[in-house]
Amino acid sequence: MGLLTDPSVGHGALTSIFVRHHNRFCIVMYIVSVVLFCMLAHYSLSSQTYFSENALLPGLVKGQLNDNTGSSFRDHFRELNAEAQHYETETPHAYLISKFKNLRLETYSHNFTLNYPLKKNTKYTGRNVYGILRAPRSASIESIVLSVPYRAPSSVFPSTLPGLAVMFQIAQFFRQQIYWAKDIIFLVTEHEQLGMQAWLEAYHGTSCGSPGVLDSGKLSGRAGAIQAAINLEIHSDKIDHIDIKLSGLNGQLPNLDLVNLAHRLCNKESVKHTFNNVDGGAIGRSKVNSYYTNLSTMMSMVMTQATGVPDGNHGLFHRFGIEAITLEGYEKEGRGIYSSVFQVGRVIEGMFRSLNNLLERFHQSFFFYLLPSTDRYVSIGLYMPCLVLLVGALFLKAFSTWIQHSSEHKSGDSSAQATIPERLNVGMVSVITLGSHVVGLILLPNLAPAYFTHFWNYIPTHRALLLGYGLLSITIVCLLPIIMNKCLNSFKSSNWVLLHVICLLELGIGLLCVSMHNFSLGYLTALVYVLPAVCIKSSQNRIIVKLLWLIVHPMCSLFWITAYITYTAYPELPISDFLTKVLEASGQWMVLSTIDNMIYGNWAFSVGVLLLLPVWTSFWCLMFLPTNVSQKLKAE
Amino acid sequence: MEKLLFFVYSIGILIRIYLSFSDFSTSIADRVEVSTPLNSWKRVIEGVSLYNENINPYDGDLFHETPLALVFFSHLTSTFSDFYVSLVFIVCDLITAFVLYYTSKIYTENLLKQQTKTKHVYNKEFNKLLIPDDFSVINPFYVCSVYMLNPYTVFSCIARTTTVFNNLFLALCLYSMVKRHRLLGCLSLVLASLPTFYTFGLLAPLMISCAPIDSKKKTGSFIITFLTCGTISCSLLYLCYTIMNEWTFLDSVYGFILNVRDLKPNIGLFWYFFTEMFEHFRALFVCAFQLNASVLYVIPLSIRLRRDPLLLATSLLTLTAVFKSYPSIGDVGFYLSLLPIHRHLFYFMQQAFIVSCFFVGCTVFAPTVWHLWIYSRSANANFYFGVTLAFATTQIFLITDLLFAYIKREFALKHGMKRMINGKEARLMLD
């Protein structure tokens, strides 16, 4: 109870140490956080993965998928290839439907329409085909999905036809089995993630993005509640390795048990399996070497998750509370040992039979984790302290700023305290914070971009967006200092503690909330913004701090990131070409992000506009607000 | 100051009107932090329509308002359209803010009067501890603006929770405390406590404030106040009986509150504890929790704070808002708006900054974690409980800090702020 009953009116020794050296503490916390984060990949901090859900019983049965009954894989694949060559850019719906019907599945197709949000009267249509295998052992209460995105030969992405042929083979095999207790849905989607999103929205009868953008249509046949889903992208019939992909929309991850299941069964069928294209096995590597491999794997996971964009069709399931992963099979190039499609097929068979055993929804194991390797994980309790340290630096700064301010009032001029009750300029501060948030609200991806493209309708969409957001940012950056200096002279104050504290707290709490949903995004943002934010003072900021803060403007940050990515992709580009390329890429990124927001409900852009931009603007105001410290000094 | 007051009022009204008629109002009304089984408007509507169909609404486990409220809401919804019902709620909030404004004004003026009388007793060097005269103008303004602009009260109002009416009666009760108006005080207290039960603890500050300073007649006055309250509540309960013609409502209202039958998550501490607990310990823990929420603090605090009934009332309201079985943020908003009345104590408070950080943090985290739990299905109940626990702890910190500030101020007024022992500054310890 000492915390509550400590009666000293002045603050304790510990507090005063914190307040006096808060900048040093902040820096130390920052460094400790970064070091701790890098340490997470080490063996001592990550732990071996294990199964929490015993009902999965993986590896209990022997895979039985084979080529002996019905058509063989070769037949399916040859037939499919011939059909695909026939339609260069389209999906052979009729063939798929008849194929599913031949496999004796309940077959349906599903139409959807996209009203392209940034251009009026532009529509795209698509059609998914799916077949349901009804469970012989129960009513249609629960189901499992096996999906393959159909890619026409003209697609820029690698072909998924071998995967589709595997699906046929599996469907044919599953049809003969009697042990299914859950319906199995075989789904072929069109237009990559769009088709998947439309199908999921239609299945659940909701809409996730802005209203009226994606018209998901209606389904004529349904199975039970979907328990889990596996998305299959196999690029060749000779498979080098299976890569298991997890990152979902807005950084949501599937239950770790499902991921483990995939790895464990790949092990059992001796298929080479990787995470982020890095093999997990530590055998034959030195300790230092395996640490670096783990660190780079973890970092690549963080980078993927931070974008908030799913790295496969599985990512769209997560929002509906469905655990899903993608198995991507890469082609074996050259000669050597490869895995056959039957091995992969048996992996899928094993997963489905395990999932078939599930008695309840996935609820054990972890939903929040980082994976440094295929068989190790870092739980939320270990990685969250890294972020808490960064946010703690912001809180410490806010706390000490506030304490310094109030102690000045208490000790300094005791007579003035009564006459001028704490000049905090509440009115002005609330106007600034409200104003910056209103600007953020207007710039939300479902408001401003439509106007920009409408206004500059004669130039490409990505340039219009870049122009719109860029001009607005430049106006704010240039105009605010002038307004602050010229118009607000009557509001002079010795410092603007209240605004400062509000900004710091908003940034801190906002980052914590973001990282609860998407740790990677929160942590990377914190890495960029915490250090400059800690450097800012309530009054009399130096020019270098202002410059530093200008560099991390959300638009500038976007520019730096694209510049870095472009540089790694094309290192030998001349500087002028390089700059135009970066600008174009930034614009395209904004368009993609906007559209993602309106179709899928991805909120990465909204975070930038509703959290980072207002905080940035408020800090920018704070740096240029008139102060009267210089007058005091003169008088003395 | 009048202009500012008017400005704050109009902003408060505009926010309420705008939000009431936008799409936000339904999504806010569905939030567990705002609407509990006891105060949600949805349940009121259900109960009223059952009543109008001549079905006893207390037969099911849906409606938990008193029969008086039932009749009142039935009249309200039949005479007014939906639009005007929202306006009724907004107007009630306005009246509450007005009443609180005058309460604060009278209270601060009384404090100032008392101070001039007893000035000579206080230590000379501590003139700055005395309450400056402008407090009687500024404090009421703060009280009023906190009530009008606080998001907690705003949300509670636009979600049309019955807490709005409850707050109105509580405000009237506090007003009659500072006015020493016994009958109005008893009536409003009974009206406030009938549906929510816990606030009957305010009887203690009411008895103290209505009693004359002369010590001989004190006991008599206490008894009179007590009896008045008792008579009023008995007669109102009988009135309820005549409305329903049976006593089943007692179980539906008080049995429901005391037995904590609905374990839907809220910002309180009951739901998690009683979901996790073994069933055969239930009776024991229900008793322990309910004693803690209702009567445990009344007597000790009344003895310590007998000179300041309004502070006593504030602390009792805070404690019930933390510990009661179905708390909502409307209750929190109400006692928060009472805090500026005690602004002369703020100087001695130490944890104001941390407490306010936690308030903001918890308010933002609760919906975030709720989303993760219910919609994303990735987090679980423990996350949400963690936030509500932090929220409760924060509120306890706040009230403890306020009460200690009161004690410290009393001490400092008598003995001075700095005490030197052997040339060193001495620290005072409270043990």
Interface residues (C-beta under 8 A of the other chain):
Chain A: L4 T5 D6 P7 S8 V9 H11 Q252 L253 H318 R319 G321 R361 H363 F367 F368 F395 A398 F399 W402 I403 K410 S414 S415 Q417 A418 P421 L505 I509 L512 C513 M516 H517
Chain B: K128 P132 I138 Y347 F348 Q350 F353 I354 C357 V360 G361 V364 F365 T368 V369 H371 L372 Y375 S376 R377 S378 A379 N380 F397 T400 D401 F404 K408 M417 R427 L428 M429 L430 D431
